[in-house]
Amino acid sequence: MAITINDQPYEYTPIGQRLMIVASSTNVSNAGFRFVFDFGAFQVNVQPNAADKGILDLAPIFRESLYHEMSAAAESSINEERQSVVQISCTIKEGWLVDGVFTVSGSGMADIDDVYAFLAEYQVADGYKPNPNFRYATSGTNRYLLSERTYDTHKWSEAAARGLSNDWVYIPTRLADFGQLYSVSNNGLLVDSEATDLFVSTYDNNNTLIESTNYTLLTTNDSVSRLGAYPANLIADGADFTNVKYYTIQAGASIAPPVYTPASNVYCFYIVPDDCRFDNVRLGWANTCGGVDYFNFTKKSELSYNYERKQYQKVVGSYNESTFSFDTFDRGMTDRYVNTTKGLQINSDWISVGEFNLLQTLCRSNDVYIINDDGTTTPVLVDTQNFVIKDERYSKLYNVTLNLKYSQPVGL
């Protein structure tokens, strides 16, 4: 075979990294030789490098087509999201000059294994081509779903007294909060994944189990699963939160529901009251590990407007009439248009170092929304240019101020 594939990405992997295809050919010495990467809808021709290999990075080609459907914040039950996963199929061909005309050969081609790349990223510090099975496979209580939150992000002060584990992921939430919890689907592409369902259990203030519900993970290759995991979503799905103090969500392998084998860490959502003095501002943002995270800014917020005027000097008088005149109300300096930018300054409550780390992922996200209490979303930009994480001994707490800019213009 003329084409040999020397390297390609893992079958199910984050797209935010170097997704390299490396190929070699026995015909590379032919005049004007190029490796032809055929994706069906388009082709990319690549010149051999100094080692006679054809190398192409898939990430910049497909990354910008992926996004999270933030409008789904108010959805209930479990749903698949295809917009944040891309299926990449590629046939590598060869082409060279034949009588001065570049011609693609009809033989000697090779197909890569299909790649399903989802909207997450790795860092250079993770090394080249880390195995996604190690981070994303649901195979034990030390594994996380597609959230930046870990057991170090936030601690619930009542957990120890209630006999709850210090290693759970604790999330404070209002009854009015909407939001999704993302998980890889049960498609077998990560060999160690065991989870078949997400299991939800609600408890009252006496730690008594109220209700258990399980949601079956999707099985499609080109999607991730998202569960309407916050109280407003679960209530819309029929859950009774009358006496709920907290509830847990955990991925697991179903045995006989509600019995299952745990396959992820426990996510414990505990109910907190609204701050009666200030309006709550809830943000959702695309995180770096394939899902969406949320945070409530509960303290004083300030709405602002910035006006940018484009003006010109208008000539006063009727120069194109039989007689010259002008009115006392005629303008000289005139606004051509006024560009209005709407801004919002928000403040958090006192937060820990773990929450500082969570919020720095908010500041670097390019897909941020305000999640309103009716489930609608408003796109915003984080206009804060610097973010300092205060990491000191004795778990000292701080509050955070962020500046937002509304993405939608004021007026058309």
MODABEL-V75381 format. One record per pair of residues at least 24 apart in sequence whose ideal C-beta (glycine too) atoms are under 6 Angstrom apart, sorted by the first residue. I is the first residue (numbers start at 0). J is the second residue. If there is no record, write none. Layout:
I_J / I_J
//
This chain:
1_25 / 1_26 / 1_107 / 2_91 / 2_107 / 2_108 / 2_109 / 4_109 / 7_111 / 8_114 / 9_131 / 10_112 / 10_188 / 11_115 / 11_188 / 11_189 / 12_116 / 12_131 / 13_119 / 13_120 / 13_121 / 14_58 / 14_62 / 14_116 / 15_120 / 16_121 / 17_56 / 18_57 / 18_58 / 19_56 / 20_55 / 21_52 / 21_54 / 22_53 / 22_91 / 23_52 / 24_93 / 26_93 / 27_51 / 29_95 / 30_95 / 30_96 / 31_95 / 31_96 / 32_95 / 33_94 / 35_92 / 35_94 / 35_103 / 36_89 / 36_91 / 37_90 / 37_92 / 38_89 / 57_87 / 61_85 / 65_118 / 67_285 / 67_291 / 69_368 / 69_376 / 70_376 / 72_177 / 72_370 / 72_374 / 72_376 / 73_177 / 73_374 / 74_227 / 75_227 / 75_232 / 75_235 / 75_236 / 76_236 / 77_214 / 77_224 / 77_226 / 78_225 / 79_217 / 79_222 / 80_222 / 80_223 / 80_225 / 81_221 / 81_222 / 83_117 / 83_118 / 84_115 / 84_117 / 84_221 / 84_222 / 85_116 / 86_115 / 86_221 / 87_114 / 88_113 / 115_220 / 115_221 / 117_223 / 117_289 / 118_289 / 119_288 / 119_289 / 120_287 / 132_189 / 132_190 / 132_191 / 135_183 / 135_189 / 136_189 / 136_191 / 136_192 / 137_192 / 137_193 / 137_194 / 137_250 / 137_262 / 137_263 / 138_191 / 138_193 / 140_261 / 140_264 / 142_263 / 143_264 / 144_182 / 144_263 / 145_181 / 145_288 / 145_289 / 145_290 / 146_290 / 146_292 / 147_286 / 147_292 / 147_357 / 147_360 / 151_353 / 152_353 / 152_357 / 153_354 / 155_269 / 161_206 / 167_265 / 167_267 / 168_264 / 168_266 / 169_267 / 170_268 / 171_271 / 172_229 / 172_268 / 173_273 / 174_230 / 175_231 / 175_372 / 176_229 / 176_230 / 176_231 / 177_229 / 177_231 / 177_232 / 177_370 / 177_374 / 178_229 / 178_293 / 179_225 / 179_291 / 180_226 / 180_228 / 181_223 / 181_225 / 181_290 / 182_224 / 182_250 / 184_216 / 184_217 / 184_222 / 184_223 / 184_224 / 185_216 / 185_218 / 186_218 / 186_220 / 193_252 / 193_262 / 194_250 / 194_251 / 194_262 / 195_252 / 195_253 / 196_253 / 197_226 / 197_248 / 197_250 / 198_249 / 198_251 / 198_259 / 199_248 / 200_247 / 201_243 / 201_246 / 202_245 / 203_242 / 203_244 / 204_244 / 211_257 / 213_256 / 245_269 / 280_345 / 281_370 / 283_368 / 283_370 / 284_361 / 284_364 / 284_367 / 285_364 / 285_366 / 286_360 / 287_360 / 296_345 / 296_347 / 297_348 / 298_346 / 299_346 / 300_345 / 301_344 / 302_343 / 303_342 / 304_339 / 304_341 / 305_340 / 306_337 / 306_339 / 307_338 / 308_334 / 308_337 / 309_335 / 309_336 / 310_334 / 311_335 / 339_409 / 341_405 / 341_409 / 342_404 / 343_403 / 344_402 / 345_401 / 346_398 / 346_400 / 347_398 / 347_399 / 349_396 / 349_398 / 352_390 / 355_388 / 358_399 / 359_386 / 362_386 / 378_406 / 379_403 / 379_405 / 379_406 / 380_404 / 380_406
//
